[in-house]
Amino acid sequence: MASPGTLKYDTQPLYIAGAHHTTSQTFQDIDPSCDRPLADICKADKVTIDTAVEAGKRAFPSWSATPPMERSRILLKAVALLRERNDDLARVETHDTGKPFTETSTVDVVTGADVLEYYANLIASGGLNGETTQLRADAWIYTTKAPLGVCAGIGAWNYPIQIALWKSAPCLAAGNCMVYKPSEFTPLHALKLAEIYTEAGLPAGVFNVVQGAGDVGAMLTSHPGIAKVSFTGQVATGSKVASAAAAGMKYVTMELGGKSPCLILPDAELENAVNGAMMANFFSTGQVCTNGTRVFVPESLLPAFEKRLLEKMDDIRPGDLMDPNTNFGPLVSKVHCEKVTKYIHHGINVDKAKLLYGGLGKLSLPKGINGDGYWVKPTVFTNCTDSMLIASEEIFGPVMTILPYADNTPLYVDTLIKRANGTPMGLAAGVFTSNIDLAHRLVARLEAGITWVNTWGESPAEMPVGGWKMSGMGVENGRRGLQNWVQNKSTLVEMGGVVASVFEKVERAKL
């Protein structure tokens, strides 16, 4: 930081081939809690992107040939450094994202380090091994897994360092190199992470950082030296990124948005159902791609659900982001704040949904807290219908829509599932019920790649996560997540060393 007692960081350079790289063109990073500049960020251009990709290409032959056990040791050193500096990194995330320190210090860095540790241990225990199959007595097939090359990681602004680690951990563990571009709204973590990787022993050029907005991402995506693009962001942008990558026959992983259903069944335990719905809508100020923003509540339970929800809304506490009591922060940027506010306005004035809590106007903040930032009220709409804009489009803010459903007919479950699946997106879904057998049967019918039963939101390193339909391609985390960063090679070995002619094979087939 530039000086004690301020939130102004030094100019942030790019990071290429293990060293800082400055550029003449910069852009500003803004503190969302008070709408004040945090730092000037060096912006990449075509020349610096070429330089970063070339650095990765130079490093790739050596890094890809490094034994998995040695790669594992380096990554585990980075894990130790991340955990040692957890609170310092969490403060940077809080300044950059507007998320309370209670969240960034217990979730963001911690879960990112968990994923890096998981993949470091996985490759050390044979996670990159292939398969062997006996085809005949004198013929065998074996498979091997090879890294892809230099890969692009394009991060999102809601979980900056966590997502950077979700992408770089399996990428580097598999023997690839990465050029990483964070979101222009939350760029401060990237240099910190790159320096930690270098300190842990990662060779120069294996992990590089370029900064900038969508134009920088587009240059990176279309670069001929990039073998794969891993992108996290909204559906519309992801579609463009995937199309550009496909034009170059690049591998892709797309983790995109959702409009996820949270199904409360009539027999659900009320307290847990309300807690789950709140977690699925207001954690991280609602800026979570897997949020269950369509909360389906049975008519028989609706009055009790709404009553308990209103009582618990007081548990949402905005305030000083470093205060241990604060659990709700501002939205990440001015443009996003305007977007979310427009949806709330639309819900009130166009959709005519019943406003149960929150709405428009200034959020009440404790005395002494700067209210110039991008604060919005946590908002609950009820009596919503599937056709309402607020119930069909991703808002990505603290806006819950309650959709009642009739539960007095034998076929209500079929209708509920149809409504839950009635979206082009399929990222996440959850079911709250006391009937675990019914929960499994419902989960099997939900068109979503990530599902929960009687809980919401947890995505441990061991759990592969990815979207269905328009919500993504491929998965992150878990054993399957590592496979998305390698390419397969199959080899058939004729043990006898004799190649039969085509005609001999035909004669054999006749016998």
Buried (B, 14 or more C-beta within 10 A) or exposed (E): BEEEEEBBBEEBBBBBBBEBBEBEEBBEBBBBBBBBEBBBBBBBBEEBBBBBBBBBBBBBEEBBEBEBEEBBBBBBBBBEBBBEBBEEBBBBBBBBBBBBBBBBBEBBBBBBBBBBBBBBBBBBEEBBEBEEEEEEEEEBBEEBBBBBBBBBBBBBBBBBBBBBBBBBBBBBBBBBBBBBBBBBBBBBBBBBBBBBBBEBEBBBBBBBBBBBEBEBBBBBBBBEBBBBBBBBBEBEBBEBBBEBBEEBEBBBBBBBBBBBBBBBBBEBEBEBBBBBBBBBBBBBBBBBBBBBBBBBBBEBBBEEBBEBBEEBBEEBEBBBBEBEEBBBBBBBBBEBBEBBBEBBEBBBEEBEBBBBBBBBEEBEBEEEBBBEBBBBBBBBBBBBBBEBBBBBBBBBBBBBBBBBBEBEEEEBBEEBBEBBBBBEBBBBBBBBBEBEEBBEEBBEBBBBBBBBBBEBBEBEBEBBBBBBBBBBBBBBBBBBBBBBBBBEEEEEEEEEEEEEEEEEEEEEEEE
